[in-house]
Amino acid sequence: MRIRSRIRGPKLRTKLLLLAAILLFAPFLFYTLLVEVETLLVDAQMNNQISLANSVAILFNNQKSLFQDLPTEIDESKDLIAQPLKGSVLLDGKVLDWNTPDSVISWKFGTDDGSFNLRLGEQISHLYGYVEIEDAEFVPRDPTTFSLDASDHLRVNYLNEDGELAEVAFTFSRAGVASAYTYLANQQGDDLDPDENVGAFLAETATGVNIEFTIPLNIIVDRSVFAVTYVDVDVNPVERSQTTTTQPTAAGLDYFELVVYRSATILEKIESLGFEDTRVMIFDEMGRKRGESVLGVNQEEFLGNSDQSKNIFERIGGFFRRFYPGQAFRDLSPDDAEQRTIEVINSALNNEPTKQKIVSVSGAPAIIAAYPIRAEGEVIGVAVVQQNVEDILRLLAGTLRTIVVVSLVIFAILTIALLGYAIRLAYRIQKLRSTTARAIDEYGRIKVSSLSVERNTGDEIGELARSIDAMLGRLTQHQTFLQRMPRTLRHEINNPLNTLSTSLENLRNTNDPEEQRRYLQSAQRGVVRIGRIVQNLSDAASLEDSLQDEEFESVDMLKLLKNYVSNLENTHKDIQFVLVCDEQPAIARVSDFHVEQMLDKIIDNAIDFHRHDSPISVLLQVGTTHLRITVANRGPTLIGDTAAVFDSLVSMRDTQSTMHFGLGLYVVRVIVEYHGGRVQAVNLDDESGVAITVDLPLAKDGPGRTTEDNELSSVESVPR
């Protein structure tokens, strides 16, 4: 208990600073809200994306022909596969563009001089080839010679739209860009025109040359006949020889079947959709990619090279994610994305639309959705739609940045404001404390009866100051009462004591019966006066306690006043009393004993101060909810604040009665307020006397007239 009593807790400014520190949690609370919004947006995007994949699948439904132009099984001994290439391809004779995540198959043809390795790929409706040739001596074409057979060159054979065998020949006068010619195989001549739709580039190596070429896929109508031939022309001083190296198949054929996974028709359909920032892919029932959209797709976002640097706000977001992770994109990797993509495709091939969260090669979060493509109730392919949700997370990061900055600014402003307010508040409280402490001396005596600080402010400190001010006023009044009481009692009791002592002394010294009777009456009056003094003090001290145990009852105040005034006329025959009232019952819930005690104090006060040749008037008025009793007399008027006459030991009249202690009206106020009423003292309108008015509530079930309550506020004229 002693230890606990010593701990008083922190000061007010410390509490306010701790309260301001709670604002540091605001960014985290806002972050949790943003994560919930992010989750909602991502879920909505996933649902929208599966609907988008369904729309794409509907475009390809019931179109088996689009997916049947490839063999069911690939035989590398007679099929040349042109695999999809990722990224841009530059014709520069270098293999860098061909180093893709999916390894490109390479075929070896020939073993002697003129042999070569061949790689085929396709991208955006173009066929690309990369040929690594071993040639001890490359013979360039003489610009002045029209014949193609006089120099080393590369030929591509295919069937055109008319079903005729055609060739594309690439000739080189030096390392660099080739001259390309397109012609029918049986119509080769010396007057060929260059074809700008095809192209090739030659680069020299230590063992020969590398040739990189491209031709449009739309000119190869029938892909069952396809061949790449390198014509090696060796020149020596004795004779000129020509060697042709082609790709012999396992069956000894000179032509292969060209296999291109991506379909030009499918690509055209996808691109006709006009999707922006959306990657659309079509797979056949073998899981082979047949088409992929490139319109509006940022390759850096989907394929790599995105900026992975993190600023301070992203690091803050990462710190928050330890406690509230949100979306699970950060737990994925590009390897997981590849596996999830395969799972999505396989699920759609099993006729189950699926959606998944993945991370692209660049680390950008994305959503992939797959929907089956059907024909005659069977799944013939899969439509896959991939979209990055980096914008959603970027919005989160930007909003988080704003929240952090705003929260820090608000925290700084509020901290300064709260600190200033705490200092000001502490100063005001300390000032009020010191002023209150100076109001009482070390012996507990009141030095000042009123505060001079904070009384006019409207906040709680002002209310406290006004409460302390009122308390000081009451304490001052009580202190004055205690200070005046000994002198008052000495003065008031000494007079009857002197009378009593003198009467007893005279009574002892006389034998005359008449004088003895007179002296005995004088002594009795002294005793009565002392008793009245003691009774007044007792009434003021014990009144409130006696009221607590008193029970109220319904009393007709008209009858009570008539009986009371009748008794006054019998006990005070030298004073005229006038009762003015309506002959109407006035029922109130009161204690009749204490009401008569209240009337006694008011009448005693009126008798003490009334003019001897004037009557004392008693008036009864009945309103709708209250009744009013007014006792008026001609005589001295009140001075100053009339409400103060109901305080103890206070009198505000011009003259004083020897038996007036200032306690009578205090007793009246206590009784009236306990009955739920109010009392006031006013001077008469003509300043010829004083009226005491008492308002008491009527019983709820008692009769009352329709007189408005404000009519009770006027004081009728008093008989002179």
FENLIN-V625240 format. One record per backbone hydrogen bond with DSSP energy under -1.0 kcal/mol. CO is the residue of the C=O (numbers start at 0). NH is the residue of the N-H. E is the energy in kcal/mol with one decimal. If there is no record, write none. Layout:
# FENLIN-V625240
co: <CO | CO>
nh: <NH | NH>
e: <E | E>
This chain:
# FENLIN-V625240
co: <0 | 1 | 10 | 11 | 12 | 13 | 14 | 15 | 16 | 19 | 20 | 21 | 22 | 24 | 25 | 26 | 27 | 28 | 29 | 30 | 31 | 32 | 33 | 34 | 35 | 36 | 37 | 38 | 39 | 40 | 41 | 42 | 43 | 44 | 45 | 46 | 47 | 48 | 49 | 50 | 51 | 52 | 53 | 54 | 59 | 62 | 63 | 74 | 74 | 76 | 77 | 79 | 82 | 89 | 94 | 95 | 97 | 106 | 108 | 111 | 114 | 115 | 116 | 117 | 118 | 119 | 120 | 121 | 124 | 125 | 126 | 127 | 128 | 129 | 130 | 131 | 132 | 133 | 138 | 141 | 147 | 152 | 153 | 154 | 155 | 156 | 157 | 158 | 159 | 163 | 164 | 165 | 166 | 167 | 168 | 169 | 170 | 171 | 175 | 178 | 179 | 180 | 182 | 183 | 198 | 199 | 200 | 201 | 202 | 206 | 207 | 208 | 209 | 210 | 211 | 212 | 213 | 214 | 216 | 218 | 222 | 225 | 226 | 228 | 229 | 230 | 231 | 233 | 238 | 240 | 242 | 244 | 248 | 252 | 255 | 256 | 258 | 262 | 263 | 264 | 265 | 266 | 267 | 269 | 278 | 279 | 280 | 281 | 281 | 282 | 283 | 287 | 289 | 290 | 293 | 297 | 298 | 299 | 301 | 310 | 311 | 312 | 313 | 314 | 315 | 316 | 319 | 319 | 327 | 328 | 332 | 333 | 334 | 335 | 336 | 337 | 338 | 339 | 340 | 341 | 342 | 343 | 344 | 345 | 346 | 347 | 353 | 355 | 357 | 359 | 363 | 364 | 365 | 366 | 367 | 368 | 369 | 370 | 372 | 372 | 373 | 374 | 377 | 380 | 381 | 382 | 383 | 384 | 385 | 386 | 388 | 389 | 390 | 391 | 392 | 393 | 394 | 395 | 396 | 397 | 398 | 399 | 400 | 401 | 402 | 403 | 404 | 405 | 406 | 407 | 408 | 409 | 410 | 411 | 412 | 413 | 414 | 415 | 416 | 417 | 418 | 419 | 420 | 421 | 422 | 423 | 424 | 425 | 426 | 427 | 428 | 429 | 430 | 431 | 432 | 433 | 438 | 438 | 440 | 444 | 458 | 459 | 460 | 461 | 462 | 463 | 464 | 465 | 466 | 467 | 468 | 469 | 470 | 471 | 472 | 473 | 474 | 475 | 476 | 477 | 478 | 479 | 480 | 483 | 484 | 485 | 486 | 487 | 488 | 489 | 490 | 492 | 493 | 494 | 495 | 496 | 497 | 498 | 499 | 500 | 501 | 502 | 503 | 504 | 511 | 512 | 513 | 514 | 515 | 516 | 517 | 518 | 519 | 520 | 521 | 522 | 523 | 524 | 525 | 526 | 527 | 528 | 529 | 530 | 531 | 532 | 533 | 534 | 535 | 536 | 537 | 538 | 541 | 542 | 543 | 546 | 552 | 554 | 555 | 556 | 557 | 558 | 559 | 560 | 561 | 562 | 563 | 564 | 565 | 566 | 567 | 571 | 575 | 577 | 579 | 581 | 585 | 586 | 587 | 589 | 590 | 591 | 592 | 593 | 594 | 595 | 596 | 597 | 598 | 599 | 600 | 601 | 602 | 603 | 604 | 605 | 610 | 615 | 616 | 617 | 618 | 620 | 624 | 625 | 626 | 627 | 628 | 629 | 630 | 631 | 632 | 633 | 640 | 641 | 642 | 643 | 651 | 656 | 661 | 662 | 663 | 664 | 665 | 666 | 667 | 668 | 669 | 670 | 671 | 672 | 677 | 679 | 681 | 683 | 687 | 688 | 689 | 690 | 691 | 692 | 693 | 694 | 695 | 698 | 706 | 707 | 708>
nh: <4 | 5 | 14 | 15 | 16 | 17 | 18 | 19 | 20 | 22 | 23 | 24 | 25 | 28 | 29 | 30 | 31 | 32 | 33 | 34 | 35 | 36 | 37 | 38 | 39 | 40 | 41 | 42 | 43 | 44 | 45 | 46 | 47 | 48 | 49 | 50 | 51 | 52 | 53 | 54 | 55 | 56 | 57 | 58 | 62 | 65 | 66 | 77 | 78 | 249 | 256 | 258 | 121 | 91 | 97 | 98 | 99 | 117 | 115 | 114 | 133 | 108 | 131 | 106 | 129 | 82 | 127 | 84 | 216 | 122 | 214 | 120 | 212 | 118 | 210 | 116 | 208 | 113 | 151 | 144 | 150 | 230 | 169 | 228 | 167 | 226 | 165 | 220 | 162 | 159 | 184 | 157 | 182 | 155 | 180 | 153 | 178 | 140 | 201 | 170 | 194 | 168 | 166 | 186 | 213 | 177 | 211 | 175 | 209 | 134 | 204 | 132 | 202 | 130 | 200 | 128 | 198 | 126 | 219 | 220 | 257 | 255 | 156 | 154 | 244 | 152 | 242 | 240 | 235 | 233 | 231 | 229 | 251 | 248 | 225 | 79 | 81 | 266 | 267 | 268 | 269 | 270 | 271 | 272 | 385 | 292 | 383 | 289 | 290 | 381 | 286 | 283 | 262 | 281 | 296 | 301 | 302 | 303 | 360 | 314 | 315 | 316 | 317 | 318 | 319 | 320 | 322 | 323 | 330 | 331 | 336 | 337 | 338 | 339 | 340 | 341 | 342 | 343 | 344 | 345 | 346 | 347 | 348 | 349 | 351 | 350 | 369 | 367 | 365 | 362 | 359 | 388 | 357 | 386 | 355 | 384 | 353 | 382 | 379 | 380 | 61 | 377 | 374 | 372 | 282 | 370 | 280 | 368 | 278 | 366 | 392 | 393 | 394 | 395 | 396 | 397 | 398 | 399 | 400 | 401 | 402 | 403 | 404 | 405 | 406 | 407 | 408 | 409 | 410 | 411 | 412 | 413 | 414 | 415 | 416 | 417 | 418 | 419 | 420 | 421 | 422 | 423 | 424 | 425 | 426 | 427 | 428 | 429 | 430 | 431 | 432 | 433 | 434 | 435 | 436 | 437 | 446 | 447 | 443 | 440 | 462 | 463 | 464 | 465 | 466 | 467 | 468 | 469 | 470 | 471 | 472 | 473 | 474 | 475 | 476 | 477 | 478 | 479 | 480 | 481 | 482 | 483 | 484 | 487 | 488 | 489 | 490 | 491 | 492 | 493 | 494 | 496 | 497 | 498 | 499 | 500 | 501 | 502 | 503 | 504 | 505 | 506 | 507 | 508 | 515 | 516 | 517 | 518 | 519 | 520 | 521 | 522 | 523 | 524 | 525 | 526 | 527 | 528 | 529 | 530 | 531 | 532 | 533 | 534 | 535 | 536 | 537 | 538 | 539 | 540 | 541 | 542 | 545 | 546 | 547 | 549 | 589 | 587 | 559 | 560 | 561 | 562 | 563 | 564 | 565 | 566 | 567 | 568 | 569 | 570 | 571 | 574 | 615 | 617 | 619 | 583 | 556 | 698 | 554 | 552 | 594 | 595 | 596 | 597 | 598 | 599 | 600 | 601 | 602 | 603 | 604 | 605 | 606 | 607 | 608 | 609 | 613 | 577 | 631 | 579 | 629 | 627 | 697 | 622 | 695 | 620 | 693 | 618 | 691 | 616 | 689 | 610 | 643 | 644 | 645 | 646 | 638 | 659 | 649 | 666 | 667 | 668 | 669 | 670 | 671 | 672 | 673 | 674 | 676 | 675 | 694 | 692 | 690 | 686 | 634 | 683 | 632 | 681 | 630 | 679 | 628 | 677 | 626 | 701 | 623 | 710 | 711>
e: <-2.1 | -1.2 | -2.1 | -2.3 | -2.1 | -2.4 | -2.2 | -2.3 | -1.9 | -1.6 | -1.9 | -2.0 | -1.5 | -2.2 | -2.8 | -2.4 | -2.5 | -1.7 | -2.4 | -2.6 | -2.0 | -2.2 | -3.1 | -2.9 | -2.2 | -2.7 | -2.9 | -2.6 | -2.3 | -2.5 | -2.5 | -2.3 | -2.4 | -2.4 | -2.1 | -1.5 | -2.1 | -2.7 | -1.7 | -2.0 | -2.2 | -2.4 | -2.3 | -1.2 | -1.1 | -1.0 | -1.8 | -1.8 | -1.7 | -1.1 | -2.2 | -4.1 | -2.1 | -1.5 | -1.5 | -1.4 | -1.8 | -3.0 | -2.5 | -2.0 | -2.8 | -2.9 | -2.4 | -2.8 | -2.5 | -1.5 | -3.9 | -2.1 | -2.1 | -2.1 | -2.0 | -2.5 | -2.3 | -1.8 | -2.7 | -2.1 | -1.2 | -3.2 | -2.6 | -2.3 | -1.2 | -2.9 | -3.0 | -3.2 | -1.8 | -1.9 | -3.4 | -1.2 | -2.0 | -2.6 | -2.3 | -2.1 | -2.2 | -2.1 | -2.1 | -2.1 | -2.7 | -2.8 | -2.7 | -2.6 | -2.6 | -2.7 | -3.3 | -1.7 | -2.3 | -2.3 | -2.5 | -1.1 | -3.1 | -1.4 | -3.6 | -2.8 | -2.8 | -3.1 | -2.2 | -2.5 | -2.0 | -3.1 | -1.2 | -1.2 | -3.0 | -3.4 | -3.0 | -3.5 | -2.7 | -1.7 | -3.5 | -2.0 | -1.2 | -1.6 | -3.5 | -2.6 | -1.5 | -2.2 | -1.8 | -2.8 | -3.7 | -2.4 | -2.4 | -2.1 | -2.5 | -2.8 | -1.6 | -1.4 | -3.1 | -2.9 | -3.2 | -3.6 | -1.3 | -2.6 | -2.1 | -2.2 | -3.5 | -2.6 | -1.2 | -1.9 | -3.3 | -1.5 | -1.0 | -1.8 | -2.0 | -2.5 | -2.3 | -2.0 | -2.4 | -2.0 | -1.4 | -2.1 | -1.0 | -1.7 | -2.1 | -2.0 | -1.9 | -2.9 | -2.5 | -1.9 | -2.1 | -2.5 | -2.4 | -2.7 | -2.4 | -2.3 | -2.4 | -1.1 | -1.9 | -1.9 | -2.9 | -2.5 | -2.7 | -1.9 | -2.6 | -2.2 | -2.6 | -2.2 | -2.6 | -2.8 | -1.8 | -2.9 | -2.9 | -1.3 | -2.6 | -1.7 | -2.5 | -3.3 | -2.5 | -2.3 | -3.0 | -2.5 | -3.0 | -2.8 | -1.9 | -3.1 | -2.4 | -2.0 | -2.7 | -2.8 | -2.8 | -3.0 | -2.4 | -2.2 | -2.8 | -2.8 | -2.4 | -3.1 | -3.1 | -2.5 | -2.5 | -3.2 | -3.0 | -2.6 | -2.8 | -3.2 | -2.5 | -2.4 | -3.0 | -3.6 | -2.6 | -2.8 | -3.0 | -3.0 | -2.6 | -2.7 | -3.2 | -3.1 | -2.4 | -2.4 | -2.6 | -2.8 | -2.5 | -2.6 | -2.7 | -2.8 | -2.5 | -2.5 | -2.6 | -2.0 | -3.9 | -1.1 | -1.9 | -2.3 | -2.0 | -2.6 | -2.7 | -2.7 | -2.4 | -2.8 | -2.7 | -2.5 | -2.4 | -2.8 | -2.2 | -2.3 | -2.9 | -2.9 | -2.4 | -2.8 | -3.1 | -2.8 | -2.4 | -2.7 | -2.6 | -2.9 | -2.1 | -3.2 | -3.2 | -2.6 | -2.7 | -3.5 | -3.0 | -1.9 | -1.2 | -2.3 | -3.1 | -2.4 | -2.9 | -3.3 | -2.9 | -2.6 | -2.2 | -2.2 | -2.8 | -2.4 | -1.8 | -1.4 | -2.9 | -2.5 | -2.0 | -3.2 | -2.6 | -2.0 | -2.0 | -2.2 | -2.4 | -2.3 | -1.8 | -2.2 | -2.5 | -2.5 | -2.2 | -2.5 | -2.6 | -2.1 | -2.3 | -2.7 | -2.6 | -2.0 | -2.4 | -3.0 | -1.9 | -1.6 | -2.6 | -1.2 | -2.0 | -1.9 | -1.1 | -1.2 | -2.3 | -2.2 | -2.1 | -2.3 | -2.1 | -2.5 | -2.4 | -2.9 | -2.1 | -2.1 | -1.9 | -2.2 | -1.2 | -2.2 | -2.7 | -1.4 | -2.6 | -3.4 | -2.3 | -2.6 | -3.0 | -2.4 | -2.7 | -2.5 | -2.3 | -2.3 | -1.9 | -2.5 | -2.5 | -2.5 | -1.9 | -2.1 | -3.2 | -3.0 | -2.2 | -2.2 | -3.2 | -2.5 | -1.3 | -1.1 | -2.1 | -2.4 | -2.2 | -2.9 | -2.4 | -3.0 | -2.9 | -3.1 | -2.3 | -2.5 | -2.7 | -2.9 | -2.8 | -2.3 | -1.7 | -2.6 | -1.1 | -1.2 | -1.2 | -1.8 | -1.1 | -1.6 | -1.1 | -2.0 | -1.8 | -2.2 | -2.0 | -2.1 | -2.5 | -2.6 | -1.8 | -1.3 | -2.4 | -1.4 | -2.9 | -2.6 | -3.0 | -2.3 | -2.1 | -2.4 | -2.2 | -2.5 | -2.5 | -2.0 | -2.6 | -1.6 | -2.8 | -1.4 | -1.0 | -1.4 | -1.5>
